[in-house]
Every structure is written in C-alpha cells, then in structure tokens.
Amino acid sequence: MDYFCTMNRSCPILMRILSLIAWVCLGGVLPLGAQTFDQYGNRTDSYDSSDPFNRDQVYPGGMDSLNIFGERILSPREQARQDSAARAAQRSTRDRQIYTNRYKDSIQVYKIIDLYGDTTLVDTTLNIGKYYKLNPTRRDEYGYMPFPNLAEGYTPLVYTEKPSLTPAYGIRSRSMYYRTTDQVKYYDVRTPWSEVMYHSNVFSNMTGQVLDFNFTANVGKQVNFSFGFRGKRTFGLYNYIESHHGQLVGTFSYHTKSYRYIVRSHVMYQYLSAVENGGLTEEGIGFFLSDDEQFSYRKTIPVNLGDSDGEVANRLGGTRFFITQSYDIFNSSIKNPKGFRVSLLNEIKYEHLTYKYYDPAFVSPSGSAGRKSLAYYGSGLLEGAARTDSSYYNTLDLAAGAGVNFPLVNIYAQGMIRYQTANYSFPGTLASGGSVPVSEMSGNTLMVNLMGRWRPMKYFGADASLDYSLSGMFSGARILRLSGYIQLNAQNRLEGSYANASYYPAMTTRFYRSSYADYNWYNDFKRIESNEVAITLRSDKVFDARVSFTDLGNYVYYDSLRAPRQYDGKVNVLAVTLSRDLRLGWFGWDNTLTYQHVSSGAEVLPLPEVIVRSSLYAYFPLFRKAITLMPAVTLRYFSAFDAPMYNPLLSDYNLQPLSTRRQIGDYPYIDLSLSAKVRRTRIFLKVENLTPWILKNKDYFASPYYPSVDPVVRFGVVWDWFN
C-alpha cells in the first residue's frame, strides 16, 4: 500500500493492522462533522462542544519554536491545559465553527469584522435572539411596529435619532431598510462561507418573499472578499400596496502579514421602491372593524391613493463607495498589537442618494386617481407640474489623521481632519410659481474628529470622542460623547454615558420642492440641541437594565398640516428598559419591558408609555441532538398613543389632525412559532397575530389608517455552508 511506504513486505499482518489503525487516528476522523485540510495545511472541524467525542488533539512541539502563524508551539502539558480552558469557554455554545491548526487547537477563525474593527464569530446556534432577527431587516424589531406588508415600513415606538455632523437626507420610513456604512460587515475566514436567508408568507393572500444571500472567501491568509444580495418583493393584502427592494454589496479587505497595513472597502448599490395607497379611508376603517364577511377579503376595502387609472409610488436609491486604511509608521513590536505604535489613517466615502415620488395627479389631475391624490394631500398643483418629484443628495468625504497607542498607560488616542463636499438639489424641470427661491444647496465643510480610549485596569475603562465642524456649510455642529464602565464581578457590569450634540435637521425639513403647492419650503432652522445621560447594568444574575434621560431643544417635526416646524420649547424623554432571559432546564422565558415618559413636548413627540415583549419557549434536542426544536409563544404589546401618520410623498411621519385623531396600540399581539435546527440549517415557522382568533378584537393598527397584519403564517430558513 502506498500509504505505508515505510513498511517492508515481510512485516507481519499484525503490524500492518496496527499501522492502519494509527493512520486512521492520525487522520483525525471525528464522529460528528466533516474534517478537511485547507490551503494553509490546517484542519477545519465542525465543533460541537456538547459532543464528548469531539476531542482536541495535542501535537508535539518545542517550547521555543514558532509555527507558520508566529504562535509559540506549546508543550503537551500546556496544550492540554489550554484545550481544557477552551472547551470550558465553549460549553454554553453549540455548533460554532472552530479553526484548528497543527500546534494550537480551538482558534475560532470564521470572523465577522465591523467598521471599527470589532470582531464577532460566525454563530449557527438556535436561540430566541435568532428568532427575533428573522425579518427583512435582519435586526431585532423591538421598539418598532412593522406595517403589514413585508418590507413596507415601521412606526417608531421609541426615540432613537442619532445625531451627525452633517444632516441626514430624511426619508425616515426607509431608515430601517437602508444599509449605512457602519452596517456593512467584513470577514476573515479560512474556508469559503455562504449564508442564505429566505422569508415568505404561506397560506395567505398577501404574497411576498425576502431573500438575503452572502458569500465570502479568503484568497490566502491576508485577502478577503465578499458579495451579497438582499432582495424583497411583496404584495400586500390591500389594493395598490407593494414593495420592491434590491441591495447589492461587495467588500474587500487586505492586511500585511504583520498587520502593519490594513485596508477595508466596499461598494454598494441599493434601491427601495414602493407602491403606496395612503392607508384606508374613513369608510374603509369602518369596514375593517366590522364583522362583515365580505370585507375579510381586504381588496374590497377602499384606500386613499391609487386606482385602476394610476398608482402612487416612491423610490429611494443609493450608491456608495467606501475605503478605510491604516498604516503603522512605527510599531515597537509587530507581534504584539498592544505595543506602542503610531498609525496613519485615511478614509474616503462617496455616496449618491436619490428620492423620487410619482403621482398620477402630475399627469392627469382630472382623472380618478389624480382627484384622489389631490383630495388626500389637500393641496393644489403648481402650474407646469413635473411628472416626478426628484431630489439628489451627493456627498464626498475625505479624511486623514493618525492614531497613537501608549501601552504603559493603556491609552489609545486618535485624531482626524475630515473634509466634505455636499450637494442637495432638485434637478430637471420644476413646477413654476413656487415661493422657493433656490433649486439646490451645496457647499463644503471642514470637520475634526477626536477620540480617546483609556483602559487603566482590567475592570475599568473610559472612552471619549469629540466631533466638531470647524467651518463651511454645516459649521458649528458638534457631538461630544463620554462613556465608561466598571466590571463589578464576573456576572455584573455597570456602564454610564453622556452625549451632548448640536446638529442640523434633516435636509428634507430644511428644503423641499414639489409639484404640490403646499410642499415647497425653505427653512433656516436652528441647530437641534440634544443632551442624553444613560446608565446601564448588564447582569447575568439579575437582569439587564438601562435608564436614560434625553433633553431636546429646537426639535424639528412635521405638523398636522404636513409642514416642517421647529418646536420652541423643550422635549424631555425618560426611558427605562429592563430585560431578562430566564432559563430552567429545557425551558426559557425572555422578557423585555420599556417604560417611557415624555414630561415635556409630548404634543410634538408622541410615544407609547409602555412597550412589552415576552416569549415563552423551550428547547427539545432530538435524535442525539441531530435536530433541535424550539417552540415559542410571543406576546407583543404597546400602550395606546397618538402615533404620527405616514406620509407617502415625503416617506416620513407627520402629526395627526385634531379633528380625525386616532390612537393605535393597547392591543396584545400573540405569535406562535416553531423553530428547528438541522446541522447548519435553521428553519422558522410562525403564525403571527393570533389575537383576532382568540379575542375577536380587530382594532389592530400599525399606524393611523394602516391596519396591522391579519393572522398570517410566515416561513423562514437560514442556511450556512462552510466549504
């Protein structure tokens, strides 16, 4: 046999058998999971810490030798001690991908890296958190009320606006779906990794699918690339409502062997388009709340916008190129990333945003669809109305700076100078006769970003950052952030933060042009002043808690006439959130509770006082843990409040008119789900909003004039490949 080239033909049969056994053992055959060797000569296993037979192997090596990765080769005794600690750390997590080299086991290398360099590991476990993220955004929806149609929109239940030195575009109803720079991930994997998520409705008149695909692979040890596509196509239960999204992203990352030079970049194209119906008419709401069987087929209920004569639609598009890189011009120890080093930093970002609104009234105002639009918006058309309302927001950011790490005092400091050129315009033929004197806003802004991190000891740390606009179009804006933490013990951590910001309102509130006469404005708003104090407790023994107080001045909102306004008084929001996942054997009970109190300014920032999500679930491993089932019952609830109305023309929210004000909430949503995990595949089946079958209560709305989802069955699957 060729495998036993050292054997002589005269060897006895017993020696041949022993040699065969030794060859099989050295091959590292494992009872669970496939085992392969990658291009680096290293073994990759599917590691299951609950399997007693999946044992790490110990490889001999000299104490003073280094392997090809620069790691010290451990003695058998040290290796065994390290392996024991690694197995203990992994005991609570099943089926996580583990990378094993010839000299040191249990190095996890299927890594996901964010914009700031923080690393997490690919995790294929089944848990209640994964269930919460099975939706078109791939994020936990807590604090938001989704519209009934998949990928249609959300009503915000909490205040989560994040200030920035340069103003946001606006278009807030699409903010949950639009992927920003810090939401793009980079990777470092030892074998190609693919993930597919599919989400759809079944047994329903509401058709729609969501597909999210991502593939990544390393070319050698230093180069990684990935590409992904996230698409959504859904048709709602009601007439003239549908969504069509497409998001394509490609990433590239590279680092030298010593990590002296690191570069990460991505290119992204995305569009979020929708056909809008403006919600139900007043008559339609009466039909929806009635028990008349003829209206159980929702397309018989009248809506505010669109008919066979034409449809109303809007579309948000974006194209972005981004690159960030760093180079260590001085490093006291290449093999020690925590040593003294000085790094040069560079960042370039170009983003082109577009928003378009289509309305049949622009083409045929006397048609049936045009008359419905004119009545809904309560505005006439300007003379020579354009066929489409269009706006563009282009920005180019150039940044350069340096970072210094001081290991003796455990301080990292960073400073960058940032230059941005921005252009916000309404190109093309515009309607005449408007009161807006300009057609664009453009200019340059010079900014500075300062950041510091201090880690004086293992159980304490502090961070500080200051962003300030020195001059130009958006001068005077600032964002100051201070934070710190104390690790009280292994199970409890206390965190505190303070943020002070002065920033410009969204571009659509400051300047807008439309063929509708009442949707033309140019506002010289003051900067929004914001202060937030927060204290957070993270505890494995008691519960997680966060208490925050936010003080807002010069708050900008859309009033009941759908025009932007700046509030003269203060808006104060107190928010307390408690969460705890209780586990007892196979059973779990996950709870999240938020209490909010708007002590001042509730008339311009309406929020529900109470938000609750509670899930009772269980784990049932079957067939020697080859299959894991997780049935769950989830309760979602928020108290009644005067929620803002959705405005299809602006893709934003405005206050309700007093004469037709309608509260939403005070309705328990009950979901029943069954999740399963088979190897690397997670399958989800959910019956959403069972409450109408139990309580016969139909007063469920996601937004005024937009009913929430009827009882519906949703199916989803997440599938990972490692090969």
C-alpha positions in Angstrom: 0.0 0.0 0.0 1.3 3.5 -0.9 0.1 4.9 2.4 2.6 2.7 4.3 5.7 3.4 2.3 7.9 2.7 5.4 6.7 -0.8 5.7 8.6 -3.8 4.4 6.7 -6.6 2.6 7.9 -9.1 5.2 6.2 -7.3 8.1 3.7 -9.4 9.9 -0.1 -9.0 9.4 -0.5 -7.6 12.9 1.9 -4.8 12.3 0.0 -3.9 9.1 -3.3 -3.7 11.1 -1.7 -1.6 13.8 -0.3 0.8 11.2 -3.7 1.1 9.5 -5.3 2.0 12.9 -2.5 4.5 13.5 -3.1 6.1 10.1 -6.8 6.4 10.7 -6.2 8.0 14.2 -3.7 10.5 12.9 -6.1 11.5 10.1 -8.2 13.0 12.9 -11.5 11.3 11.9 -14.3 12.7 14.1 -17.7 11.1 14.7 -19.6 14.4 14.1 -18.9 16.8 11.3 -16.7 16.7 8.2 -13.0 17.3 8.5 -10.9 18.8 5.8 -7.5 20.5 5.4 -7.4 24.0 4.0 -4.8 25.7 1.8 -2.8 26.5 4.9 -2.3 22.9 5.9 -4.7 23.3 8.9 -7.6 21.2 9.9 -11.2 22.7 9.9 -13.8 20.9 12.0 -17.4 21.4 12.8 -17.0 21.8 16.5 -19.8 20.7 18.9 -18.8 21.4 22.5 -21.7 19.2 23.7 -20.2 16.1 22.0 -17.9 14.2 24.4 -16.1 12.5 21.5 -15.1 15.8 19.7 -11.7 16.0 21.5 -8.9 18.4 20.7 -5.7 16.8 19.7 -2.3 17.6 21.1 0.7 18.0 18.7 4.2 17.8 20.0 6.5 20.8 19.6 9.5 22.5 21.1 8.9 25.2 23.7 10.9 27.8 21.9 9.6 27.1 18.4 7.1 29.1 16.4 4.6 27.8 13.8 4.0 29.4 10.5 1.5 31.8 12.1 4.0 33.2 14.6 2.5 31.3 17.5 4.6 29.6 20.1 4.4 25.8 19.9 3.1 24.6 23.3 4.3 21.6 25.2 1.8 18.7 25.6 1.0 19.7 29.2 0.5 23.4 28.3 -1.6 22.4 25.3 -3.8 20.2 27.4 -4.4 23.0 29.9 -5.3 25.4 27.1 -7.6 22.9 25.4 -9.4 22.3 28.7 -10.0 26.1 29.2 -11.2 26.4 25.6 -13.7 23.6 26.0 -15.0 25.2 29.2 -15.5 28.5 27.4 -17.4 26.9 24.6 -19.6 24.7 26.8 -22.6 27.0 26.5 -22.4 27.4 22.7 -23.1 24.6 20.3 -22.1 24.1 16.7 -19.8 27.1 16.3 -17.2 26.9 13.6 -13.7 26.2 15.1 -10.4 26.6 13.3 -7.7 24.1 14.4 -4.0 24.4 13.4 -1.4 21.7 13.9 0.1 23.2 17.0 -2.7 25.0 18.9 -6.3 23.9 18.9 -9.6 25.9 19.3 -8.7 29.0 17.5 -12.0 30.4 16.1 -11.4 32.0 12.7 -14.8 32.5 11.0 -14.8 36.1 11.9 -17.1 39.0 11.2 -15.5 42.4 11.4 -17.3 45.7 11.6 -16.3 49.2 10.5 -14.5 49.9 13.8 -12.5 46.6 13.8 -14.6 44.8 16.5 -14.8 41.1 15.8 -17.6 38.6 16.3 -17.7 34.9 15.4 -20.0 33.1 13.0 -22.7 31.5 15.1 -25.1 28.9 13.8 -26.8 28.2 17.1 -30.6 28.3 17.5 -31.9 30.7 20.1 -34.6 33.2 20.8 -32.4 36.1 19.6 -32.1 34.5 16.1 -35.9 34.2 16.0 -36.3 37.9 16.7 -34.0 38.7 13.8 -35.9 36.7 11.2 -37.3 39.7 9.3 -36.5 41.8 6.2 -34.0 43.9 8.2 -32.1 41.0 9.8 -32.3 43.0 13.1 -34.3 42.9 16.2 -37.5 44.9 15.6 -38.1 45.7 19.3 -39.1 49.4 19.6 -40.7 49.4 16.1 -44.1 48.4 14.8 -43.9 46.9 11.3 -46.5 47.6 8.7 -48.5 44.6 7.5 -46.7 44.2 4.2 -43.2 42.7 4.4 -40.6 45.5 3.9 -43.2 48.2 3.8 -42.3 50.4 6.7 -42.2 50.8 10.5 -43.8 53.1 13.1 -41.2 54.1 15.7 -42.2 53.4 19.3 -39.0 54.8 20.9 -36.9 57.8 20.2 -33.6 56.6 18.6 -32.5 59.5 16.4 -28.7 59.6 16.1 -27.1 63.0 15.6 -24.4 63.5 12.9 -22.2 66.5 12.0 -23.8 66.7 8.5 -27.5 66.4 8.2 -29.3 63.3 7.2 -31.3 63.1 4.0 -34.7 62.5 5.7 -36.9 59.7 4.3 -37.2 58.2 7.8 -39.7 55.5 6.9 -36.9 53.7 4.9 -34.2 54.1 7.5 -34.7 50.6 8.9 -34.0 49.1 5.5 -31.3 51.4 4.1 -27.9 49.9 4.9 -25.5 52.5 6.1 -21.7 52.4 6.1 -21.4 51.0 9.6 -23.9 48.2 8.9 -21.6 46.7 6.2 -19.5 43.8 7.5 -16.1 42.5 6.5 -14.8 38.9 7.0 -11.8 36.7 7.7 -12.5 33.0 7.1 -10.3 30.0 6.5 -12.8 28.3 4.1 -15.5 29.9 1.9 -18.6 30.6 3.9 -22.1 31.2 2.4 -25.3 32.1 4.2 -28.8 32.3 2.7 -31.9 33.6 4.4 -35.4 33.2 2.9 -38.5 34.6 4.4 -42.0 34.4 2.9 -45.8 34.2 3.7 -47.7 31.0 3.2 -51.4 30.2 3.1 -52.1 33.9 2.6 -53.5 36.3 0.0 -50.5 38.6 0.9 -47.7 37.3 -1.2 -44.1 38.2 -0.8 -40.5 36.9 -0.5 -37.3 38.1 1.1 -34.0 36.7 0.0 -30.7 37.5 1.7 -27.5 35.9 0.3 -23.9 36.4 1.3 -20.7 34.7 0.2 -17.2 35.3 1.5 -13.8 33.7 1.0 -10.2 34.3 1.7 -7.5 34.4 -1.0 -4.6 33.3 1.0 -4.3 34.4 4.6 -4.4 38.1 4.0 -7.0 38.9 1.4 -10.8 38.5 1.8 -13.6 39.4 -0.5 -17.4 39.0 -0.2 -20.5 39.8 -2.1 -24.1 39.8 -1.1 -27.6 40.5 -2.3 -30.7 41.3 -0.3 -33.9 41.4 -2.3 -37.6 41.8 -1.3 -40.7 41.7 -3.4 -44.0 41.8 -1.6 -47.7 42.4 -2.5 -50.0 43.5 0.4 -53.5 42.4 1.3 -54.9 45.7 0.3 -55.1 47.4 -3.1 -52.2 49.3 -4.6 -49.6 48.5 -2.0 -46.4 46.7 -2.7 -42.7 46.9 -2.0 -39.6 46.1 -4.2 -36.2 46.3 -2.7 -32.7 45.4 -4.0 -29.4 45.8 -2.2 -26.1 44.6 -3.7 -22.8 44.9 -1.8 -19.3 43.8 -2.5 -16.4 44.1 0.1 -12.7 43.7 0.0 -10.2 43.6 2.8 -6.4 43.1 3.0 -3.7 43.2 5.6 0.0 42.5 5.5 1.4 39.6 7.4 2.4 41.8 10.3 -0.9 43.8 10.2 1.1 46.9 9.6 -1.1 47.9 6.7 -4.9 47.2 6.8 -7.4 48.2 4.2 -11.2 47.6 4.0 -13.5 48.8 1.3 -17.0 48.2 -0.1 -19.2 49.2 -3.0 -22.9 49.2 -2.5 -26.0 49.8 -4.7 -29.5 49.8 -3.2 -33.0 50.8 -4.2 -36.1 50.8 -2.0 -39.3 51.3 -4.0 -42.9 51.1 -3.0 -46.4 51.5 -4.4 -48.4 53.5 -1.9 -52.1 53.5 -1.1 -52.2 56.1 1.7 -53.9 53.7 4.1 -57.6 53.1 4.5 -60.3 55.7 4.0 -62.5 56.7 6.9 -65.2 54.5 5.4 -62.6 51.7 4.9 -61.7 51.7 8.6 -65.4 51.1 9.4 -65.4 48.2 7.0 -62.2 46.8 8.5 -63.6 47.0 12.1 -66.9 45.4 11.1 -67.7 41.7 11.3 -69.0 41.7 7.7 -67.5 38.6 5.9 -67.4 40.4 2.6 -64.6 42.6 3.9 -62.4 39.7 5.1 -61.1 39.9 1.5 -59.1 43.0 2.1 -59.0 44.2 -1.5 -62.7 45.1 -1.2 -61.9 47.9 1.3 -61.3 51.4 -0.2 -58.0 53.1 0.1 -56.9 56.7 -0.1 -54.5 56.6 -3.1 -54.4 54.9 -6.4 -56.9 53.1 -8.5 -57.0 51.5 -12.0 -56.3 54.9 -13.5 -52.9 55.1 -11.9 -50.7 54.3 -8.9 -48.7 56.4 -6.4 -45.1 55.3 -5.9 -41.9 56.4 -4.4 -38.3 55.2 -4.6 -35.1 55.8 -2.5 -31.9 54.9 -4.2 -28.3 54.9 -3.1 -24.8 54.2 -4.5 -21.8 54.2 -2.2 -18.1 53.7 -2.4 -16.1 53.5 0.8 -12.5 52.7 1.7 -10.7 52.9 5.1 -7.0 52.1 5.6 -4.3 52.4 8.3 -0.5 52.1 8.2 1.8 51.7 11.2 4.7 54.1 10.6 6.1 53.0 14.0 5.5 49.8 15.9 7.6 48.7 18.8 6.5 45.1 18.5 5.0 43.8 15.3 4.0 40.6 17.0 2.3 42.5 19.9 -0.7 44.6 18.7 -0.9 46.1 22.1 2.6 47.6 22.0 3.5 51.2 21.3 2.6 52.2 17.8 1.8 55.2 15.6 -0.6 54.7 12.7 -1.6 56.8 9.8 -5.3 56.7 9.0 -7.3 57.5 5.8 -10.9 57.3 4.9 -12.8 58.1 1.6 -16.5 57.8 1.1 -18.7 58.9 -1.8 -22.5 58.5 -1.6 -25.1 59.4 -4.2 -28.7 59.4 -2.8 -31.9 59.9 -4.9 -35.5 60.1 -4.0 -38.4 60.2 -6.4 -42.1 60.5 -6.0 -44.6 59.5 -8.7 -48.2 60.6 -8.7 -51.0 60.2 -11.3 -52.1 63.7 -10.4 -49.0 65.1 -12.0 -50.0 63.6 -15.4 -53.8 63.7 -15.2 -55.2 65.7 -12.3 -58.7 65.3 -13.6 -58.5 61.5 -13.7 -60.0 59.4 -10.9 -56.5 58.6 -9.4 -55.4 62.2 -9.7 -58.5 63.5 -7.9 -57.9 61.0 -5.0 -54.4 62.3 -4.6 -55.4 66.0 -4.6 -58.1 65.3 -2.0 -55.7 63.2 0.2 -52.9 65.9 0.3 -55.3 68.8 0.4 -53.1 70.8 -2.0 -53.3 72.1 -5.5 -50.7 71.7 -8.2 -48.3 74.3 -9.3 -48.5 75.5 -12.9 -46.5 73.2 -15.2 -46.2 70.4 -12.7 -43.4 68.0 -13.4 -44.2 64.3 -13.9 -42.0 63.4 -11.0 -40.7 65.0 -7.8 -37.0 64.2 -7.7 -34.2 65.2 -5.3 -30.5 64.2 -5.1 -28.1 64.3 -2.2 -24.4 63.7 -3.1 -21.6 63.8 -0.6 -17.9 63.2 -0.8 -15.9 62.7 2.4 -12.1 62.8 2.6 -10.5 62.1 6.0 -6.9 61.8 7.1 -5.3 61.5 10.6 -3.2 59.5 13.0 -3.7 57.2 15.9 -1.2 56.5 18.8 -1.3 53.6 21.3 0.5 54.1 24.6 0.8 50.7 26.3 2.4 51.9 29.5 -0.8 53.9 30.4 -3.2 51.8 28.3 -4.4 54.8 26.3 -5.2 55.0 22.6 -5.7 58.4 21.0 -6.9 59.3 17.5 -7.4 62.5 15.6 -8.7 63.0 12.0 -9.4 66.0 9.8 -12.4 65.5 7.6 -13.4 67.4 4.5 -16.9 67.0 3.0 -18.4 68.5 -0.1 -22.2 68.1 -0.4 -24.8 68.9 -3.0 -28.6 68.7 -2.3 -30.6 69.6 -5.4 -33.9 69.2 -7.3 -32.8 68.8 -10.9 -34.9 68.7 -14.0 -37.9 70.9 -15.0 -39.5 72.1 -11.8 -43.0 73.5 -11.3 -43.2 77.2 -11.8 -44.8 79.7 -9.4 -43.4 78.3 -6.2 -42.1 80.5 -3.4 -38.8 78.7 -3.0 -36.0 80.9 -4.4 -33.4 78.2 -4.9 -33.1 74.8 -6.6 -30.1 73.5 -4.7 -28.0 73.7 -1.6 -24.3 73.0 -1.9 -21.1 73.7 -0.1 -18.1 72.4 1.7 -17.5 71.6 5.4 -14.2 71.2 7.3 -14.5 68.9 10.4 -12.3 67.4 13.1 -12.8 64.0 14.8 -11.0 63.3 18.1 -11.2 60.1 20.0 -9.6 58.6 23.1 -9.8 55.2 24.9 -8.4 54.5 28.4 -8.1 51.1 29.9 -6.1 51.6 33.2 -7.1 48.2 34.6 -8.9 45.0 33.8 -12.2 46.0 35.4 -12.5 49.7 34.4 -12.4 51.7 31.2 -13.4 55.0 29.7 -13.9 56.5 26.2 -14.3 60.0 24.9 -14.9 61.5 21.5 -15.5 64.9 20.1 -16.7 65.7 16.5 -16.8 69.4 15.5 -17.5 71.3 12.3 -14.8 74.0 12.0 -16.1 75.9 9.0 -18.2 75.7 5.9 -21.8 74.8 5.0 -22.5 73.0 8.3 -20.2 74.8 10.6 -20.8 74.9 14.4 -22.2 71.4 14.7 -20.7 69.3 17.5 -21.1 65.9 19.1 -19.4 65.1 22.4 -19.6 61.6 23.8 -18.3 60.4 27.2 -18.6 56.8 28.5 -17.2 54.4 31.0 -17.7 51.0 32.6 -16.9 49.2 35.8 -16.8 45.4 35.8 -18.2 44.7 39.3 -17.6 41.0 39.1 -17.8 38.2 36.5 -21.6 38.5 36.3 -22.2 42.2 36.6 -21.1 45.2 34.6 -22.1 48.9 35.2 -21.9 51.4 32.3 -22.5 55.1 32.1 -22.6 57.6 29.2 -23.2 61.2 28.4 -23.8 62.7 25.0 -24.1 66.4 24.0 -24.9 67.3 20.5 -25.7 70.3 18.4 -26.7 69.2 14.8 -28.6 70.3 11.8 -32.1 68.9 11.0 -32.7 66.6 8.0 -32.4 68.1 4.6 -36.0 67.4 3.6 -37.2 69.5 6.5 -35.0 72.5 5.6 -35.5 72.5 1.8 -38.0 70.8 -0.4 -39.6 71.3 -3.8 -42.7 69.6 -5.2 -45.4 69.9 -7.8 -47.8 70.1 -4.9 -48.1 73.8 -3.9 -48.1 73.2 -0.2 -44.9 71.0 -0.3 -42.4 73.8 -1.2 -40.4 75.3 1.6 -37.0 76.7 2.5 -36.4 76.9 6.3 -33.5 78.4 8.1 -33.9 76.2 11.2 -31.7 76.4 14.2 -29.5 73.5 15.1 -31.1 70.8 17.3 -29.6 70.8 20.8 -29.5 67.4 22.5 -28.3 66.1 25.8 -28.6 62.4 26.9 -27.5 60.7 30.1 -27.7 56.9 30.4 -26.8 54.3 33.0 -26.8 50.6 32.0 -26.5 47.5 34.2 -25.6 44.2 32.5 -26.1 41.3 34.8 -26.2 37.5 34.3 -27.7 37.1 37.8 -30.5 39.7 38.0 -31.5 41.4 34.7 -30.2 44.0 32.2 -31.4 47.5 32.8 -30.9 50.8 31.0 -32.1 54.2 32.3 -31.8 57.2 30.0 -32.9 60.8 30.1 -32.9 62.9 26.9 -33.4 66.6 26.7 -34.1 68.1 23.2 -34.2 71.8 22.2 -35.2 73.2 18.8 -36.8 69.8 17.9 -38.0 69.6 14.3 -41.1 67.7 13.3 -43.9 67.7 10.7 -47.1 69.2 12.0 -50.7 68.1 11.2 -50.6 70.2 8.0 -47.6 68.1 6.9 -45.2 71.1 7.0 -41.9 71.1 8.9 -41.9 73.1 12.2 -39.4 73.8 14.9 -40.6 73.4 18.5 -39.8 76.4 20.7 -39.9 74.5 24.0 -38.0 71.6 25.4 -38.7 67.9 24.8 -37.8 65.7 27.7 -37.9 61.9 27.5 -37.3 59.4 30.3 -36.9 55.8 29.2 -36.3 52.7 31.4 -35.7 49.3 29.8 -35.5 46.0 31.7 -34.7 42.7 30.0 -34.1 39.2 31.3 -33.9 35.7 29.7 -34.7 33.2 32.4 -33.7 29.6 31.8 -34.8 26.4 33.6 -33.8 23.2 32.0 -35.2 22.9 28.6 -37.5 26.0 29.1 -36.9 29.7 28.8 -38.8 32.9 29.4 -37.4 36.0 27.6 -38.8 39.4 28.7 -38.2 43.0 27.6 -40.1 45.9 29.2 -39.7 49.6 28.4 -41.3 52.5 30.2 -41.3 55.9 28.6 -42.4 59.3 29.9 -42.4 62.4 27.8 -42.6 65.1 30.5 -42.4 68.0 28.1 -43.2 68.2 24.4 -45.5 65.1 24.2 -47.6 67.0 21.6 -44.8 67.0 19.1 -43.1 63.7 20.0 -45.8 61.2 20.9 -44.5 57.9 22.3 -46.3 54.9 24.0 -45.8 54.8 27.7 -45.3 51.0 27.9 -43.7 48.5 25.5 -43.6 44.8 26.3 -42.3 41.7 24.6 -42.4 38.4 26.3 -41.6 35.0 24.9 -42.1 31.6 26.5 -40.0 29.0 24.7 -38.4 25.6 25.1 -35.5 23.5 23.6 -36.1 19.9 22.6 -33.0 18.1 21.3 -34.0 15.0 19.2 -32.1 12.1 17.7 -29.0 12.5 19.7 -29.1 16.3 19.2 -29.1 15.9 15.4 -32.3 18.1 15.5 -33.2 20.8 17.9 -36.8 22.1 18.1 -37.7 25.5 19.7 -41.4 26.1 20.1 -42.3 29.6 21.3 -45.2 31.8 22.2 -44.5 35.6 22.0 -46.6 38.5 23.3 -46.1 42.0 21.9 -47.8 45.0 23.4 -47.6 48.8 23.5 -49.9 51.2 25.2 -52.2 53.5 23.2 -50.8 56.7 21.9 -51.4 59.3 19.2 -49.0 57.9 16.7 -47.8 60.1 13.8 -49.3 59.5 10.4 -47.3 58.1 7.5 -46.9 60.5 4.6 -46.1 58.7 1.2 -45.0 61.9 -0.5 -42.2 62.5 2.0 -41.7 58.9 3.1 -41.8 60.4 6.6 -44.3 60.9 9.5 -46.4 63.9 10.5 -48.7 64.6 13.4 -52.4 63.7 13.1 -55.0 66.4 12.6 -57.0 67.0 15.8 -60.4 66.5 14.0 -59.5 63.0 12.9 -57.1 61.9 15.6 -57.0 58.1 16.0 -54.9 56.3 18.7 -53.2 53.0 18.0 -52.0 50.4 20.5 -53.4 48.9 23.6 -53.7 45.6 21.7 -51.9 42.3 22.6 -50.3 40.7 19.6 -49.8 36.9 20.1 -47.4 35.0 17.9 -46.9 31.2 17.8 -43.7 29.8 16.3 -41.8 26.6 15.8 -38.1 26.8 15.0 -35.8 23.9 14.2 -32.1 23.4 13.6 -30.7 20.6 11.5 -26.9 20.7 11.2 -26.2 24.2 9.8 -29.8 25.0 8.8 -32.3 26.9 10.9 -36.0 26.7 10.0 -38.7 29.0 11.3 -42.5 28.7 11.1 -44.6 31.4 12.7 -48.3 32.2 13.0 -48.3 36.0 13.5 -51.1 37.9 15.3 -53.3 35.1 16.6 -55.3 37.6 18.7 -58.3 38.1 16.4 -58.9 34.4 16.6 -58.9 34.4 20.4 -60.4 37.8 21.4 -62.4 38.7 18.3 -60.9 42.1 18.6 -60.0 43.7 15.2 -58.7 47.1 16.4 -55.1 46.4 15.5 -53.2 49.2 13.6 -49.5 49.6 12.8 -50.1 53.3 12.0 -53.2 55.5 11.8 -55.1 54.3 8.7 -52.8 51.4 8.2 -54.1 48.2 9.9 -51.5 45.7 11.2 -51.1 42.3 9.7 -54.1 39.9 9.8 -53.4 36.4 11.1 -50.7 35.0 8.8 -48.3 32.1 8.6 -44.7 33.1 7.8 -41.9 30.7 6.9 -38.2 31.3 7.0 -35.0 29.4 6.6 -31.3 30.4 7.3 -28.8 28.0 5.7 -25.0 28.1 6.2 -22.3 26.4 4.1 -18.7 26.0 5.1 -16.7 24.6 2.2 
